[in-house]
């Protein structure tokens, strides 16, 4: 597919992309103006009484935002916070918004990542393309004292107190160009303005940018049909069909190989909507996928379909610093209130 080739070439530095530099220059000018307008008018935005923490990225495609959101919810709840999550609900089409998301919500309505989060963490989750409305609904319907936005770094109609940018340690920023000549949603110097930078995996491609390193640690193989957990050691040496409809499928395939599995890879587009025919491989090998893929296959999952459960692992110092900044924000907002 053409889209797959373009993404591949962004990270290979293909020379033909130089033809798109004039469009990238125009795109960069537009996003810089949007950013400047936001900074100039930020004081006029609606600001809730609770802090808003935005977890996003400046590149197209997955970098591991949702696992980090789940880890933040768990860690901050353990510190006494009552977090809630908002999301655009990409790929979902609800009959009305805002929409409260639960583990039983339809992926077609809520989107795959919000439903995945609802199954991983126990906290209020609301989706709405207009994120301000999602925040207002969450505050009206739930007892939360912290809002975490899954994505939305470029959603400048939303107030934010803290920003976390998630980066891909292996692929970095590709050729460093903005769309459509490269993978950047915003120029790379935007990374200097966020509060925290988190690198998914060893920081090989971005060694010049100070980051907190995040590891996606596999914890279990979960049978999709009934949620049964199986020890990863029992899967070593097994041959499997590996299925991934995420921003960077190869990372998932490599994770399985590192666990000792023999992998037959099947990559799909990010947010792909699966049909049973997509997973008919005419053999009896187990099918292993990500949690994000699993929520879209649960209705027709067979006994040989599994999801690899992973948890985001970061140094405790990262959470300590996030905590410290959140407490400072809460004191400041109470003072102004």
PyMOL commands that set and color helices and strands:
alter all, ss='L'
color gray80, all
select helices_A, chain A and resi 2-12+15-44+65-78+107-110+112-120+131-141+188-192+232-235+249-258+276-279+291-294+316-336
alter helices_A, ss='H'
color red, helices_A
select strands_A, chain A and resi 51-56+83-87+99-101+125-127+146-150+162-168+196-200+212-223+229-230+239-244+262-267+286-290+305-313
alter strands_A, ss='S'
color yellow, strands_A
deselect
rebuild
show_as cartoon
